[in-house]
């Protein structure tokens, strides 16, 4: 019964995601009919468009809304997958890229590139941004991991405290760099720190998408091993898995996904916490289903947040990171209350 129940979520989330993609392309300050969206997309395959005001609509679809839609899908799927991996490795539903300091480290690395290397030019900075974010994310990940691991076991309390400490260090570093930034850099940093998919260009996607897709594919291949890891490292070791090697690989992949996501969208909170937790309640803890469904759910949730961001303060747009914080914070509080009741 549970297996049949799970299988329904695949077509359901796929259809929801497709509907949200159409809504993302069509909704905004200028609404576009689905038929005009289809006609504009046909231009990509060499077909001529017969839409009235075709040039304006095609530019809006192909150069503004399609890049932000693709970015929302990639970033949402990557952050949700990272949350699944961290929660499975540390056997804690509160494990999240933000809570354990990965996002803070990646943000510091990205801000360092923006402020310190801006003189190299926008194109070169676009290439260096994912590298800087990855370096910062990796440093934060392994620092927290070393602090929280004792005798081969990762303690949840130390994990969260270490994440808070690393997050504070990252925030302090960003504050120092912001202090020395010029007006143009400071304006870019302010918008970037709020989290946004609206400014992403095709160059950013071309640089980030291969890394994100390869990272997601490799993590997907570890979904069965995550089941063993979530039962405990000793159990996984008894089953013949090289626990230390697997943990390092998955931590590197998680840091890679989070860092590249941060480099193209800024800081977006709670997707890695909310999506895996909700789906775990609905489909169970089997990572063979939880991981791919979380990827779909993460993409769908960020698309929803991006669509909401266009109407909250219309005709202006609210950064999607702020929308996710407003949506995710109440859920996180409820999760903490649930954990408190479970302990008591």
N, C-alpha and C positions, 0 to 999 in steps of 0.2 A: 504493500500500500504506500509506504514511504517513497519507494523508488518511483512509482507512477506519479506521486505527488511532486517529486523533484523535477521530473521530466517536463511537467507543465510549465515550470518556471523559465525554461530555455526559450520556447517560442513566445511566452508572455513578455519577458524582459526584452527580447529582440524586437518585437512589434512596438513595445512602448518606446524603445530607443529610436527606432525608425521614425515613429510619429513625432518624437521630440526633435529629431534632426530636421524634419520638415518645418516644425514650428519655429525652430531656431533660425532657419533660413528665411522664414516668412514674416516673423513678428519683429516689431521695433517701431521706431519713429515713422517709418514708411512701411506699411503692410503690403505684402506681395502675395498674390493668389498662388496656390499650389501648382496650377497649370503653367503660370509664368515662371515659377521656380524650375519646373521640369524643362521648359523650353530653354531657359538660361543654362542649365546644366548640360544640355545637349550640345552646346557650343564646345564643351571640352572634348567631345567625340567628333568634331568636325561638321556638325549640322548647323545650318543657319537658323537664326531665331526670327520669328515673325511677330514678336511681342511689341506692343506699342511702347514707345520710350525704351526700346531694347537696350541702348547703350547705357542708360542710367541704371536700369534694373540688373543688367549683366555685371556692371562694375560693382554694384552693391552686393550681389550674390557672390561673385567669383573672387572679389578682392577684399571684401569686408566680412561678410557673414560666414562664408564657407571656411576661411581660415580659423575663425574663432570657434566654429562648430567642431572642426577637426581637432583643434587644440583641447576643447572641453572633453572630447571623447578620449583622447590619448592621456591627458592628465588625470581625469576621473578614474579611468581604468587602472592607471599606474599607481595612484595613491591608494585605491581600494585593495589592489593586489599586495602592496607593501604592508598594509594593515593586516591582511590575512596571514602573511608570512611572519610578521613580528608577533602576532597573537599566538600563532602555532608554535614558534620557537620558544617563546618565553612562557607559554601556557597561561596567558593572562589576557582577559578581554579588554583590559585598559591599555595594553601596549599599542602604541600609535606612533607614526613618524614624528609627530609634533611633540608628544609627551616625553619621548626618550631623546629629544635633542637633535634628531637628524635634520629636521627642517631648519632649525636655528643655525646649525653648522653650514648647511648648504646656502642659506641666506647670507651668512657672513662671507662665504667664499664668492658668491655672485656679486655682492655689494663691493667687495674688494676690487673685483675686475671693473665694475662700473665706475668707481671713483678713482682708482689708482691708474687705470690703463685707458681712460677715456681719450687721451691724446693720440692713441693709436688709430682712431677712426671707428665709425659705427660698424662697418663690416667685420673688421678684425675682432672687435669686442664681441660681436655676435658669435664668432667661433670660439672665443676664449671663455665666454660666460658659462657654458655647460662644464668646461674643465675646472674652472674655479669653484663652481657649485659642488661638483663631485668631490674635489679635494676637501672642501670644508665639511661636506656630509660624511665622507669616509672617516675623517679625523674625529668628528663628533660621535659617530657610531662606535668606533673601536675604543674611544675613551670611556664612554658609558658602559660598554660591554666589559671592559677590564675592571671598572669600578664595581660593577654589579655581580661579577662572577667570583665565586669562592669555592675551592675544592671541586671545580668542574660544574657547579650548580649556579644558576642565575637567580638571585634573590629579587623578588618583585619590588620590595620596599627600596632597596638600593638602586634598582633600575629606574624607578620613578624619581627618586631624589637626585640620582646622577643626571637624569634628563633635565630636571629643573635647574641644576647647577650649570650644565652645559648650555641650556637655553638662555640663562642669565648672562653667561659669558658672551654668547653670540649676540645677544641684544646690546650688551655694552660695547662690543666691537663695532656693531652697526651704528650705534649712537656716536662713537668717536669719528668714524668715517663720514657720517652725515654732517658732523660739525665742521669738517674741513672741506666738504663738497661745495662747489659753486652753485649758483642759482639753478642753472639748467640741470645739473646732476641731481640736486636736491628735489626738484620737481619730478624727475623721472623716478627717483628712489621712493618718494611719497606714494605715487600711484602704484609702483611695483610692489611695495610692502603691503598694500591693501589687497593684493591678489586680483589679477584681471586677465581675461583671455581676449579682450577686445582689441588689443594693440598688436597681437601676434601677426607676423607677416609670413609669407610662404618660405622665405629664407630660413626663419626660425624653425618652421615645421620640417623643412628639408634636412636641417641639421639634427633635430631632436628625434624625429619619428623613427629612423633606423635603430637608434640606440634603445628607445622605449620598446619598440616592437620585438627586437631581439631579446631584451631583458625579460619581457612578459612571456615570450616563448620558452625561454630557459626555465623560468620559475614555474611555468605550466607543467613542465616535465618533472618537476619535483613534488607535484601535488600528492602523490601516493606516499612519498617519504615523509611529507609533513604530517600525515596521519600518525606515523610511528614516532616522530619527534614530539608531537603534541601529547603523547602518552608518557613521555619522560625520556630523558637521554639514556638511562640505563636500559629501558625497554628497546629503544632504537638500536643501541649497541648490541644487545642480545639477538636482535633480528638480523645482524650482520652489516649494519650501516656504519660508515666512518663518520661518527657524530661530529667531531671537531672540524673535519674538512667540509662537511655539508653545511654546518652552521656558518663557517666563514664565507662559503660561496653564497649562501642565501643573504647574509648580512651585506656582502659587497653588492649583490644584485639589488637589494632593497635601497641601499644608499645611492646606487646609480639611478634607479627609477625616481626616487624622491628628488635627488639633486637636479636631474635634467628637467623634471617637471617644474621645480622651483625656478630654474633658469629661464623658462619661457612663460610662466604664468604668475610668478611671485608666490607669496605665502597663502595657501588655501588650507584651512583647518578642517578637521573632523571627518573628512571623507573616509580616511583609513580607519576611523573608529566606528562611525555610525553604520556604514554599509555592511562590513563583515558581521557586526554584532546582530543587526536585524536579520540578515539572511541565515545566520547560524540558528536563530530562534525558529525560522520558517522551514529550513531544509536540513537542519542538523549540522553536525561538526565534521562530516566527511569532506575532506579537502578536494576530493575528485570532483565534487559538485560545488562546494563552497567557493573555491578559487575562481573558476570561470564565471559563475553567477555573480560573484562580487565584482569582477571586471565589468560585466554588463551593468550591474547596479551602480557602480561608481560613475561610469560614463553617463547613465541616465540622471543620476542625482546632480551632477555638475551642470548638465544641460538644463535641468529644471531651475537651478540656482541662477544660471546665466540668463534665462528667459525672464525670471522674476526681477533680476537686476535692471532690466530695461524699462520696467513700468513703475517701480517703487517711487522714484523721484522724476518721472517723465516730465518734460522731454529729455532731461539729462539721464545719465545712467549711474547706478550705484556699483562700485567695484564688487565683483562676484565673491571675493574673499570675505567681505563684510556680510554679504547675504548668507554664506555658509556658516559664519560665526553665529549669526542670529538664529539659524536653523539648528546648528549643532550644539550650542551651549546648553539649551534646555534638556536635550537628550543626554548629554554628558552628566548633568546634575542628577537626572533620573537614574542613570546607570550607577552613579556613586551611591545614591540612596538604596538602590537594589543590592549593591555589594555590602553596604552597611547592615541591611536586614539579614542578608545571608550569613554574615559573620556572627551577628547577635542571635 
